[in-house]
Amino acid sequence: MLKKISARHFDLTDEMKTTAESEMDGLTRYFENIISAELVLDMERHRRKAELKVKVYKEVLTGTGDTDDMYSSIALAVDKVKGQLKKYKGKLKH
């Protein structure tokens, strides 16, 4: 899986990058054939926003998280994509 992490309006720390990569690696537990995952982290005043786009076959699944903590936003975005991956995998089986 090809992973890309970018940060807007702030400097991405190594700890945050490592956490985001491990969260994205966890997605393969729900669907093995993920082509790529792109995570965009954005900071505006007190808002911390994370947007995750995951490409699988012909679909692009998107999840967003918007909280006051960047780690919570990343986890929220990943959780939303996990649900979509489960649903997508179910559709492929039928």
Buried (B, 14 or more C-beta within 10 A) or exposed (E): BEBEBEBEEEEBEEEBBEBBBEBBEEBEEBBEEBEEBBBBBBBEEEEBBBBBBBBBEEEEBEBBBBBEEBBBBBBBBBEBBBEBBEEBBEEEEE
